[in-house]
Amino acid sequence: MLKINETIIVEGTYDKIKLSPFIDGHIIATNGFSIFHNPEKIAYIKQMAEKNGILILTDSDRAGFLIRNYIKKFVPEEQIKNAFIPQIPGVEKRKKMPGGQKLLGVEGVPVEAIKRAIADAGIDVGEDGISADKSSFTRADLYRLGFLGGENASAHRSALCRFMRLPLRISVSELLKVVNRVFTQEEFLELAEKIKNEENC
């Protein structure tokens, strides 16, 4: 059981059901896009963010990112941690048809993938907590290593996301945060070289 101090923000009731067996913490469901027109829930999320911070754990499809980005408009960045589930094709058992992008949501991905996403978000879970950042790469380093600004930067960045099992829609700043939490400097430099070599073959 992971004890998480931050309030976890998910999209729906089935996501809460998915997390409840292995997470000891407060979970709020946005009920999809209804958050856009629900001032009471917005105020509640803001209150929780001010108290202990929030962890946003939405689906890796377009809708999930729209909700994630909307929350960022009313909660300060320093009160937010972002967990990103991998983009896994499929459809949840309870659904007859897959979503528009045919990707599994939080309720459908393996538990281990969710735990990994939480770890990569830098969440402190007590005595079994997550270690601090392992490295301190910057946007300038991503540019120097070919992941930003260059001719093949987008392809290299996509390859990196696939390797790390991150959604391709992740922003550069969030990708950088995950890289710094997951890799030592030596590990990432080695991976960057491997990815560029494979992409250029």
C-alpha positions in Angstrom: 0.0 0.0 0.0 1.4 3.4 -1.0 0.6 6.2 1.4 0.5 9.4 -0.6 0.1 12.8 1.1 -0.8 14.7 -2.1 -4.3 14.6 -3.3 -4.6 12.5 -6.4 -6.6 13.9 -9.3 -8.1 11.3 -11.8 -10.7 11.5 -14.4 -13.4 9.1 -13.3 -14.9 6.8 -10.7 -13.4 3.7 -12.3 -9.9 5.3 -12.0 -10.6 5.7 -8.2 -11.6 2.1 -8.0 -8.4 1.1 -9.8 -6.2 3.0 -7.3 -8.0 2.2 -4.0 -6.6 -1.3 -3.4 -2.9 -0.1 -3.4 -3.0 3.6 -2.6 -3.7 5.1 0.8 -4.6 8.7 0.0 -7.3 11.2 -1.0 -8.5 10.8 -4.6 -10.7 13.3 -6.5 -12.3 12.5 -9.8 -12.9 15.3 -12.2 -15.8 13.4 -13.9 -14.2 14.1 -17.2 -14.8 17.4 -18.8 -17.5 18.4 -16.3 -14.6 19.9 -14.3 -14.7 22.8 -16.8 -18.1 23.9 -15.5 -17.9 22.9 -11.9 -16.7 25.9 -9.7 -17.3 23.9 -6.5 -14.9 21.1 -7.5 -12.4 23.6 -8.8 -12.4 25.4 -5.5 -12.1 22.0 -3.7 -9.1 21.0 -5.8 -7.5 24.4 -5.2 -8.0 23.9 -1.4 -6.4 20.5 -1.5 -3.5 21.8 -3.6 -2.8 24.5 -1.1 -2.9 22.0 1.8 -0.6 19.2 0.6 -0.2 19.6 -3.2 -1.9 17.5 -5.9 -0.8 14.7 -8.1 -2.5 14.7 -11.5 -2.9 11.2 -12.9 -5.1 11.5 -16.0 -5.2 9.3 -19.1 -2.5 9.6 -21.8 -4.9 10.5 -24.6 -6.0 14.0 -25.8 -8.8 14.3 -23.3 -6.5 13.5 -20.4 -4.1 16.2 -21.4 -6.9 18.7 -21.9 -8.0 18.1 -18.3 -4.5 18.1 -17.0 -3.7 21.5 -18.7 -7.0 23.0 -17.5 -6.1 22.2 -13.9 -2.8 23.9 -14.4 -4.7 27.1 -15.1 -6.0 27.4 -11.6 -3.4 25.6 -9.5 0.1 27.0 -9.2 2.9 24.9 -10.8 4.7 24.5 -7.5 1.7 22.7 -6.0 1.4 20.2 -8.8 3.2 16.9 -9.5 2.4 15.1 -12.8 2.3 11.3 -13.2 2.1 10.0 -16.8 0.8 6.5 -17.6 2.3 4.9 -20.8 0.4 4.9 -24.1 -0.9 1.3 -24.3 -3.3 0.4 -27.1 -6.4 -1.4 -26.0 -9.9 -1.1 -24.5 -11.0 -1.6 -20.9 -13.1 -4.8 -20.3 -16.2 -2.9 -19.2 -16.3 -0.9 -22.5 -17.7 -2.2 -25.8 -15.7 0.3 -27.9 -12.3 1.9 -27.3 -11.8 5.6 -27.0 -11.0 7.9 -29.8 -7.3 7.2 -29.7 -7.7 3.5 -28.7 -5.5 3.8 -25.7 -6.0 2.3 -22.2 -6.8 4.8 -19.5 -5.7 4.8 -15.9 -8.3 2.1 -15.1 -6.9 -0.2 -17.8 -3.2 0.0 -17.5 -1.3 -2.5 -15.2 -0.9 -1.5 -11.6 2.9 -1.6 -11.9 2.7 1.0 -14.7 0.8 3.3 -12.3 3.3 2.8 -9.5 6.1 3.5 -11.9 4.4 6.7 -13.0 4.0 7.8 -9.4 7.6 7.1 -8.7 8.7 9.1 -11.7 6.6 12.0 -10.5 8.8 12.2 -7.4 6.1 11.4 -4.9 7.3 10.9 -1.3 5.6 7.7 0.0 7.2 7.6 3.4 9.8 5.2 4.6 9.8 3.5 1.2 9.9 6.9 -0.5 11.2 7.9 -3.8 14.8 9.2 -4.2 15.6 12.7 -5.1 16.5 13.8 -8.7 19.5 11.8 -9.9 20.7 14.4 -12.4 20.2 18.0 -13.4 19.8 18.2 -17.2 18.4 21.4 -18.6 16.6 22.4 -21.8 20.1 23.4 -23.1 21.3 19.9 -22.5 18.4 18.5 -24.5 19.2 20.8 -27.3 22.9 19.8 -27.2 22.0 16.1 -27.2 19.6 16.4 -30.2 16.3 16.2 -28.4 15.3 19.8 -28.9 15.5 22.3 -31.7 17.4 20.2 -34.3 16.2 18.7 -37.5 15.5 15.2 -36.0 14.8 16.4 -32.5 11.1 15.5 -32.6 11.8 12.0 -33.8 14.5 11.5 -31.2 12.2 12.9 -28.5 9.4 10.5 -29.5 11.9 7.6 -29.4 12.9 8.6 -25.9 9.2 8.8 -24.8 8.6 5.3 -26.2 11.6 3.9 -24.4 10.5 5.5 -21.1 6.9 4.4 -21.7 5.7 8.0 -21.6 2.8 9.6 -23.7 4.1 11.3 -26.8 2.1 14.4 -25.8 4.2 15.1 -22.8 5.7 18.6 -22.8 9.4 19.1 -23.0 9.5 20.6 -19.5 7.7 17.6 -18.0 9.9 15.1 -20.0 12.9 16.9 -18.5 11.6 16.5 -15.0 11.1 12.7 -15.5 14.6 12.3 -17.1 16.2 14.0 -14.1 14.3 11.8 -11.6 14.9 8.5 -13.5 18.5 8.6 -14.9 21.9 9.4 -13.6 23.9 11.7 -15.9 25.9 8.7 -17.3 22.8 6.6 -17.9 21.0 9.3 -19.8 24.1 10.2 -22.0 24.4 6.6 -22.9 20.7 6.3 -23.7 20.7 9.5 -25.8 23.6 8.2 -27.9 21.8 4.9 -28.4 18.6 6.5 -29.5 20.3 8.8 -31.9 22.2 6.0 -33.5 19.1 3.8 -33.9 17.1 6.7 -35.3 19.8 7.6 -37.8 20.1 4.0 -39.1 
